[in-house]
Amino acid sequence: MASDTSGLSDKALSIFAFAAYHRLLSGERISSVIRRDGQGHEADPAGVAELEQRGLATASETEIRFGGAAEDFVDRVAAAIRGASA
């Protein structure tokens, strides 16, 4: 399946927004994010399923691991946020 980021739903984009948050804080490339933290915070299940169906990520019960195209997209989202503040 192609790793296509065009036309992602808001539920899928929210996962990338969370990853971009960590990218901006750490300054490092993000290859995964927590899916469930055990404290009531959880990535939207439909968003997770969409990323998996598009071949952008694989998910376990607690983690979402990004493929290369998704890691690149996280970088672009973080760069767009930086650019929006200019």
N, C-alpha and C positions, 0 to 999 in steps of 0.2 A: 504494500500500500504506500502511496506517495505521502511524503511528509509536507503537507500543504498547510500553511498558516492563513491563507486568505479566507475571509468570511467566517472566522471563528465566532461562536456565540459569546455573549457576555459571560456566561458561566465558565467557559473555557478561558476567556481572556482574564477572568479574575485570578486564575491560577498563575498566569504569566505576570500579572500585576504583583502578586505576592512574591514571586521569584525575583522580579525587578527590584522590589523593596530590599530584598536580601543582597542583590547585586550592588545596589547603591550604598548600602551600609558597609559591606565587606570590601568592595572594590575588586572582588574576585569573580571569576566565571562561575555560574550556578549550574550544577548538573542534576540537582534533585531538591525537592522540598518535602516537608512533612505533610502527609495526607490527613492524619488524625493525630492530635497531640494528647489525647486522653483527658483533656481539660474542657472538652466541649467544643473545641474549634476543629472544623473539618472542611476539607475542600468539597465543593459541590459535586455529588456523584455523577450528575449528567455531564458536567464539565470534564471530569476525569475520564468518563467513557468516551467522550468526543475526542480527547487527546489520544487515547488508545486506538480508537477506530481510525484515526488519521495517521497513525504510525509515528506520532510525535513523542509519545511517552509510554512507559510501562508502569503499572502501579501494583503495589502490595497493599496490605491492610493499613500500613502506617506511612508509606513513602511513595512519592511520584518521581520516577527517574526519567529525565529528559534525554532524547536522542540529540544528535548534532544539530539538526535543523531547529529544534526547539531551544537549544542552548543559544544558537545564533539569534533567534527571535527574542529571547530574554534580553540579550545585549542591545538589540534594536529598540525594545521597549524602554529600557533604562536610558538609552541615548535620547529617545524622544522626550522623556520626562525632563532630562537635563536641558534639552533645546527649548522646551516650553517655558522654562524659567528665564530664558535669555531676553 
